[in-house]
Amino acid sequence: MNIASLRLSINGVDRSRGIEAFTTDVRTILRPLFLGGRLKREVLEQVVANCEAGNMDDHIVVDEQNLYKISVFFWPPGFYNAPHVHKTWAVAGVLHNVVTIKTYDMNHFSRKNEFVLNNTFVATENRIGRVIPPCLHRVGNDTAGASISLHVVGLSELAEERASDTVWYRKEGGRFVEFEPRDIPAPEFYAIKEKQVRYRYLVAEELLRRGS
């Protein structure tokens, strides 16, 4: 199964039964692709092609009609992203190595503006999970090697709302406040993106060369 037929399978899932059933079905579709390794090589090849074309986006598919995107994230050793909340559903799996997910008490954060750890999930290669909103969490890599994850993420119906599908937090003046990556000054933002693209390219190329 290639990425195009994966899209057809996802698009064929009945959404009328609710988000729990829908995300369970998407996870069921992904599981054999991860276990068989059939999807990993094509995803890596797509990442390399995107990098060579100068594409800085993390996503490899954006389906406007069916309101989801498929993104691939590369996690350097020791890196964690900022705490955040998704307003839409997500199904994610580990394509390579290990990814750690830390979830936090949303109610406590709303009352006290403090992050209290609920759970830590260590997701090994081929493990697939889902996020049902709201879920306050962060994702990272505690290993000594690169990790890669694939995410199928829902999109808001209105295009103008999609920039806020994920709410990010950072500490400012002793409190955690919302921020958007696009608020970062352009020179700094593009320097970060260029570094990320270079890292994705080098890791994907090496894994393809090794046949991993």
C-alpha positions as CSV (number, residue, x, y, z in Angstrom):
1,M,0.0,0.0,0.0
2,N,1.4,3.4,-1.0
3,I,0.5,6.8,0.4
4,A,-2.2,7.4,-2.2
5,S,-4.0,4.2,-1.3
6,L,-3.5,4.9,2.4
7,R,-5.5,8.1,1.7
8,L,-8.2,6.2,0.0
9,S,-8.5,3.8,3.0
10,I,-8.7,6.7,5.5
11,N,-11.3,8.5,3.3
12,G,-13.4,5.4,3.3
13,V,-13.8,5.2,7.1
14,D,-17.3,6.0,8.4
15,R,-17.1,9.1,10.6
16,S,-20.7,9.1,11.6
17,R,-20.0,6.7,14.5
18,G,-18.0,9.4,16.3
19,I,-14.4,10.3,16.9
20,E,-13.5,7.3,19.1
21,A,-14.6,4.8,16.5
22,F,-13.1,6.8,13.6
23,T,-9.6,7.1,15.2
24,T,-9.8,3.4,16.2
25,D,-10.4,2.5,12.5
26,V,-7.6,4.8,11.3
27,R,-5.2,3.1,13.8
28,T,-6.3,-0.3,12.5
29,I,-5.5,0.8,8.9
30,L,-2.0,2.0,9.9
31,R,-1.0,-1.0,12.1
32,P,-0.2,-3.5,9.3
33,L,1.6,-0.9,7.3
34,F,3.9,-0.1,10.2
35,L,4.5,-3.7,11.2
36,G,5.3,-4.7,7.6
37,G,7.6,-1.7,7.0
38,R,5.8,-1.1,3.7
39,L,5.0,2.5,4.5
40,K,8.3,3.5,6.1
41,R,10.5,3.5,3.0
42,E,7.9,5.4,0.9
43,V,7.6,8.0,3.6
44,L,11.3,8.5,3.8
45,E,11.6,8.8,0.0
46,Q,8.8,11.4,0.1
47,V,10.7,13.3,2.8
48,V,13.9,13.3,0.8
49,A,12.0,14.5,-2.3
50,N,10.4,17.3,-0.4
51,C,13.7,18.5,1.1
52,E,15.4,18.4,-2.3
53,A,12.5,20.6,-3.6
54,G,13.0,23.1,-0.8
55,N,9.7,22.2,0.8
56,M,9.9,23.2,4.5
57,D,6.6,21.6,5.5
58,D,6.4,18.6,7.9
59,H,3.3,17.3,6.1
60,I,3.4,14.9,3.1
61,V,-0.4,15.0,2.5
62,V,-3.1,17.7,3.1
63,D,-6.6,16.5,2.3
64,E,-8.8,19.6,2.3
65,Q,-11.9,17.8,1.3
66,N,-11.7,15.1,4.0
67,L,-10.2,17.5,6.6
68,Y,-6.9,15.8,7.6
69,K,-3.2,16.0,7.0
70,I,-0.4,13.4,7.3
71,S,2.8,14.8,8.8
72,V,6.2,13.3,9.5
73,F,8.2,14.5,12.5
74,F,11.9,13.9,13.1
75,W,13.1,14.0,16.8
76,P,16.8,14.7,17.5
77,P,18.3,13.0,20.6
78,G,17.2,14.9,23.7
79,F,14.7,17.2,22.0
80,Y,11.2,17.8,23.3
81,N,8.6,20.1,21.7
82,A,6.7,22.7,23.7
83,P,3.6,21.7,25.7
84,H,0.5,21.9,23.5
85,V,-3.1,21.0,23.1
86,H,-4.7,19.7,19.9
87,K,-8.2,20.9,19.2
88,T,-8.7,18.1,16.6
89,W,-8.1,14.4,16.7
90,A,-4.8,12.7,15.8
91,V,-3.5,9.2,15.2
92,A,0.2,8.8,15.4
93,G,2.8,6.0,15.2
94,V,6.5,5.6,15.6
95,L,8.2,4.9,12.2
96,H,11.7,4.7,13.7
97,N,13.3,4.3,17.1
98,V,11.4,5.5,20.2
99,V,9.3,8.5,21.1
100,T,8.2,9.6,24.5
101,I,4.9,11.3,25.2
102,K,4.2,13.2,28.4
103,T,0.6,14.2,29.3
104,Y,-0.4,16.8,31.8
105,D,-3.5,17.6,33.9
106,M,-5.5,20.0,31.8
107,N,-7.9,21.0,34.7
108,H,-5.0,21.8,37.0
109,F,-3.3,23.8,34.3
110,S,-6.5,25.8,33.7
111,R,-6.8,26.6,37.4
112,K,-3.2,27.1,38.5
113,N,-1.2,27.7,35.3
114,E,1.1,24.8,36.3
115,F,2.1,21.7,34.5
116,V,1.4,18.5,36.5
117,L,2.5,15.3,34.9
118,N,-0.3,12.7,34.4
119,N,1.4,10.0,32.5
120,T,4.6,9.2,30.5
121,F,4.2,6.9,27.5
122,V,7.3,5.4,25.9
123,A,6.3,4.4,22.4
124,T,8.6,2.0,20.6
125,E,8.9,1.5,16.9
126,N,5.6,0.5,15.2
127,R,3.5,1.6,18.2
128,I,0.4,3.5,17.2
129,G,-1.7,5.7,19.5
130,R,-4.3,8.4,19.2
131,V,-5.1,11.8,20.7
132,I,-8.7,12.7,21.6
133,P,-9.0,16.5,22.3
134,P,-8.4,18.2,24.6
135,C,-5.1,16.6,25.6
136,L,-2.2,18.7,27.1
137,H,1.0,17.0,26.2
138,R,4.5,17.2,24.8
139,V,6.6,14.8,22.7
140,G,10.3,14.1,22.6
141,N,13.2,11.7,22.2
142,D,15.1,10.5,25.2
143,T,17.4,8.1,23.2
144,A,20.8,8.7,21.7
145,G,19.6,8.3,18.1
146,A,17.1,10.0,15.8
147,S,13.4,9.1,16.1
148,I,10.6,9.5,13.5
149,S,6.9,9.6,13.9
150,L,4.0,9.8,11.4
151,H,0.8,11.7,12.4
152,V,-2.6,11.7,10.8
153,V,-4.2,14.8,12.1
154,G,-7.7,16.3,11.7
155,L,-8.2,19.8,10.3
156,S,-10.8,22.3,11.3
157,E,-13.6,22.8,8.8
158,L,-12.8,26.5,8.3
159,A,-9.4,27.1,6.8
160,E,-8.9,30.4,8.7
161,E,-9.2,28.4,12.0
162,R,-6.5,25.8,11.2
163,A,-3.6,28.0,12.4
164,S,-5.1,27.6,15.8
165,D,-5.8,23.8,15.6
166,T,-2.8,23.4,18.0
167,V,-2.4,25.7,21.0
168,W,1.2,26.0,22.1
169,Y,2.5,27.2,25.5
170,R,5.8,28.8,26.6
171,K,6.9,30.4,29.9
172,E,6.9,34.2,29.9
173,G,7.1,36.4,33.0
174,G,6.8,33.5,35.3
175,R,3.6,32.2,33.7
176,F,2.8,29.9,30.8
177,V,1.1,31.7,27.9
178,E,-0.1,30.8,24.5
179,F,2.1,31.4,21.5
180,E,2.1,30.6,17.8
181,P,5.2,29.6,15.9
182,R,4.4,32.2,13.3
183,D,4.9,34.8,16.0
184,I,8.6,34.1,15.9
185,P,10.5,36.7,14.0
186,A,10.9,35.7,10.3
187,P,14.7,35.4,10.2
188,E,14.8,33.2,13.3
189,F,11.8,31.2,12.1
190,Y,13.3,30.4,8.8
191,A,16.7,29.6,10.3
192,I,15.0,27.0,12.5
193,K,13.1,25.6,9.6
194,E,16.2,25.3,7.4
195,K,18.0,23.5,10.2
196,Q,15.0,21.1,10.6
197,V,14.9,20.4,6.9
198,R,18.6,19.7,6.8
199,Y,18.3,17.3,9.7
200,R,15.3,15.5,8.1
201,Y,17.1,15.1,4.9
202,L,20.3,13.7,6.4
203,V,18.5,11.2,8.6
204,A,16.1,10.0,5.9
205,E,18.9,9.6,3.4
206,E,21.0,7.6,5.9
207,L,18.1,5.3,6.8
208,L,17.3,4.7,3.1
209,R,21.0,4.0,2.4
210,R,21.1,1.4,5.2
211,G,17.7,-0.1,4.3
212,S,16.4,0.6,7.8
